[in-house]
Amino acid sequence: MKPRKIIHIDMDCFYAAVELKFRPDLKGRPLAVGGSAEGRGVLTTANYEARRFGVKSAMTARQALRLCPDLILVPVDFSKYRTESRKVREIFERYTTKIEPLSLDEAYLDVTDSAIEAGSATRIAERIRREIREELELSASAGVAPNKFLAKVASDMNKPDGLTVVRPEQVAEFVRTLPVTRIWGVGRVTAERMHRMGIKTCADLQGYSVTQLIEKFGQFGTSLYDYARGIDNREVVTERERKSLSVEETFRVDKRSPDELRREMKAVYRDFAERFQRFIERSTDEESLARSLVVKLKFSDFKQKVRERRWERAECPSEADFISLLDEALQGETRAVRLLGIGVRFHDGGPGRDRGPQLRLG
């Protein structure tokens, strides 16, 4: 079987770049999208001039303004970003029909069977980036690799307006020095656990068997085993319904009291809230309507319990909402808990693209 040719396109500071396209007088000045001059709200993105001051997405406007008093804050305009995103998509469609959008500003393209540019994925990626720049006055970074995991990692390595290529014969060497934080699904909590175990790179992960990784990280351990070796057999999927968005944490030491679990909830919820915010900012109103909240517990005997509660809102649930559901799940329980998961389910048959390996709630 011949290697796949996957391109991951990631638009550079997309929301901010779109704003600057229509406000060229602001170019060269630090700019962020979201929040208010009074310091309320959070940022969705910031341009590179602002990032030099430490300003970044998901930061509160108040904190951003302390770091960069001259920061220009522009209100979010998703209709404008969706219009520009559709134009980017039209450029993709000149080269392949196998397109998997992850959000308004990034997508996977499978060009394995393309005859354009004599089948060179590298040259196709260069053409796409050039056409985006010349026709839309925007810039994009790209990664080219034999699979989705490596292509996404590569697209982030030479930003902004860069191109990184990982050829099949380069995979083994490429992943050895790759930090584990580059692996999709390794959030702050999991990364901290890995670092305590002395695992900082994929080479370190390669020292563990798949059985050991499953024991320490649950079923996610299977993905970790593969990613550490540059293996990813996921196909580029043009249509996939998103059923849920969730975060799980497997504890190094089982938790035996509700108070311990409530304390652990803080870090788990922080990761969930960041993911939910990224998702809701890039979705239509219909996509972001969550039908229910879910808390999942896995016990020391490896049996699990899932509790679900109706939600019917597009806004992010609070930590208190999940703690309330956690308390309900713990009623009458005496078993030690080895895993805590929280998340939301979207409506049956609901739209939304798969954004990578999902942490399963059930």
N, C-alpha and C positions, 0 to 999 in steps of 0.2 A: 504493500500500500504506500503510495507516494505521500510525502509530508504535506500537510496543509499549508496554505499561504494565508495567514491572517493579518489584517491591518487593524490596529486600534487608533482611531482618530479622536483626539482630545482638544477641543477648542481652548485657546489660551484666554483665561480670565473672561469668559464669554459674556456674562451680563455687563461687566464693566466695559469690555471692548465694544459691545453694541451701543452702549450709551455714548462712548467717545466717537463712534462713527457718526452719530447724529449731532454731537457737540464737539467738533474738532477744536474749538477754542480752549477746551479743557485738557488737550493732550499735553503730556509732560508733567501734569500736576497730579498729586496723590488723590485718588478717587475711590470710593467704595459705594456699593449698591446695598440699600437697606438702612434701617435705623433712622434717627432724626437728629437734627442739630442740638436738640435738648438732651440728647444722650439716651433716648428711649429706643428699645428694639435691638435686634441683632443684625449683623451684616451677612449678606448672602455671598458676596465675593468682593475682592479688592484688586486694583491693578498693581503692577509691579512697583510703581513709584511709591504706593502706599505700603506695600509689603516690606520695603526697605526699612520702614519704621517699626516693623513687627506686627502690623495690622494684617488680620487674616479672617477668613470666613468663619461664621459661628461665634465671632467675638461680639461682645456688647458694644453698641455705639459709644457708650460712656467710656469704656476702656480704650477703644480705638482713638477717640478724640484726645485722651490723655497722652497716648503714644505719639499722636500726630495732630497737633492743634490746627494745622492748616488743611486737614482732610476735608474733601468735598463729599458730602453725602447726597446720593441721588435716590429717589424713591423707586421701588421695584415696579417694573412694567412687564409682566409676563406675556402680554399679548404681543409686544414688540419682540421679545426674545423668541417666542414661538414662530413668528413670521420669519425671522432670520434663520432659525433652526430648519424650517421647511426648505429654505433656499440651499442650505448646506446639504440636506438630504437629497435634493435634486441633483447635486453634483455627484454624490455617491452613486446614484442610480445610473450614471453614465458608464459605470465600470462593473457593477454587479447587482444582482437582485437579492443576494444573500447579505442582508443588512440587519443587524440587531442593535437597535438604539438602547442605550443604558439610561439616557436622560436627554435633555435638550442639547447638551454640549458634548456628548461623546457617543461613540458607536463602534461596534465591531463590523468588519467587512471580510467576507471570505472570497478571495480572488483566486482560489486554487485552480479553477477551470477557465480563467480568463485568458483570452488570446491577445488582449491589448498589451502593448509594449513587450511583445514576444513572451508574455506570461510572467514578466518580472514584477513581483509585488513591490519591490523597492522603487522601481520607476513609476509604477501606478500611484504609490503613496506620494511621491514627489509631485506628480501631475495634480493630484487632488489638492495638495497643499497650495500649489501655485494658483490653481483656479479659484480656490477660496480667497486667497490674498488679492488676486487681480479683479475678480468679479464682485466680491462682497466686502472688500476692504477690512477683512478680518484675518487673524492668523491662527494656525492650528499646528499642534505637534502630533507626531505619529510614531507608532511602534510597529515593526514588522517582525513576525516570528512564526514558528510552526504551530502555535496554539494560543488560545485566548489569554491565559494567565501571563505568559511571557510577553505577548504583544502589549498588554495593558501596563505591565511593569516598564517595558521599554519606552512607551510613549511619554513617560514621566521623567525620563533620564536626561533629556536634553531640551528642557523647556526654558524660555518660550520659543516657538517657531522652529522646533528642531525635529530631527528624524534619527531614530535608533533602530538598527537592524540586528536581529539575533538569528543567525543561520543554524540549520539543524546540527551541524558539526560543532557549533559553539555553545550549545545548550549546557552541557555538563560543566564547563568552566564558568559560564555566565552565572549559574545559580549558586555556585559554591560560596561566593562572597556576598550573596544577596542577603540583606538584613531580613529577619523574620517579619519585621513590621511592614515589609512590602507585600506580604501574603494577604490576599483578600480574606477577610473574616478574622484576622488577628488584630483585635482592637487593643485599647489601652490595658484592660484588665488581663487579657491573655498574654500580651507582650510582657507585662510585669512578671507574671508567673514564669514565663519562659526564661526571662533574664535571671530570676532567682535560681533557676535550674542550670544556669550557665549556657543557655541556648540563645545565641545572638544572631547567628547566620544559618542559612540553609545547610551549610556543611555541618554545623552542630546538630541540626535536626536529623541529618542522615545517620547519625550515630545511634538512633533509636529505631527499634523494630515497629512495624505497624501495630502489633499487639500492645506494645508499651505506650505508643501514642494514643491509642484508643482508651487505654486504662487511665491516662492522665488527662485527655481532652475530649473524651466521649467520641461519638462518630466522626466529629471533625478531625480526629486523628488520622483517619483514612486519607482525607484530602491533604493534610499536612505532609503525610508520607510521600504522596505523589508530587505535590508542589515543590518539596525540597529537592526533588530530582528532575524538576522541569517537565513533569508529566501532567497533561490536562487533556482529557479526551472529550470535553464538552464541544458540541457543535455550535456554530453560529445559528441561532434560532430566530427566524423572522417574526414569528408570532408566538407569544407565550403570556398567559394570564398570570398576574401576580395574585397569589392567594393570601399571603401574609408577609409581615415584616417583623423580625424578632431578633433577640439577642439571648444567648445562653452563656452560663459560666459554670464550669465543673470545678469544684473546690479541691484544693490540695489536701485539706483535712475536712472530713464530714462535719456539718454543722448540726448541733443538737438542741439549740434553743431558738425560739422565735426572735429573740433580741439579736442573736448573731445574724440571722437571715435578713432582718430589717436593716442591719448595718451593711451587709453585703449588697442589699438592694440599691444603695446609693451609687456605687460604681457601675452596676449593671444598667441601672436606669440612665445614667449619664451617657453611656454608649448608645442605648436605644434612642434617647432623645435627639442625639446628633444625627443618627441615621434617619429618623423620622423627619427631621427638619429638612435634610437634603432631599428626601423623597417628595415631601409635600411641596417644596419650592419648585420642583421640576415636573409636577404632574398637573393634569387638569382637575377641576373640582370633582368630577365624577370618579377619577382614579383615587383620589385621596380620602374618600369617604370610608372610614373604618366602621365595620358593623359590630365588632366586639373586641373586648380586651381579653387577654389570655395570660394565665400564670401556669407554668409547668414546674413540677418538682420530680426529681428522680431520687430515690432513696438508696440507702446502703445495700439493700437487697436487690437493687437494679430494677425494681418495679417503679412505676411512675404514676403520677396523678396530675390531671389537667383541669383547671377551673376556668370557666369562661363567663363573661358578663356582657350584656348588650351595651353598645356605646353610641353608634349611629352619628358620629361627628367626624369632621375633617381635621379638627385640632388635635394637637399632641396631648395624650393623657398625662396627668401629673404623676409624680412619684407616689403621692398619697393614694391615688386611685389604684395603683398596683399593690401598694402595701395592704389596702383594704381587702383586695382579692387574695393576697397572700395569706392574710390572717384567716380568711374563710377556708382556704385550702389546708391550713395547718390544724384546724379544729379536730380534736380527738387523736391527733397523730403523735406517736411516740418514737417513730423511726428516725434515724439520723438522715440528713439530707446531703446528697453528694452533688446535686446539680440544681441550679435555679435558672429558669427561663421566663422571659416576659415578652409580650408582643401584642400585635393587633391582627385580626383577620379582616380582609376586605370582602365585599359582597360576592356571592357565588357567581362565577362567570364574569367577574369584574375585569376591567381592562388594566393595563399596566405591564411594563416589560420586566422580564427577569433581569436583575442587576448583578448577578453573580451567584456563587454558592450560597444557599440559604440555610440558616440555622433552624432546624425543624422544631415546631412546637408540639407536634404530635406524631 
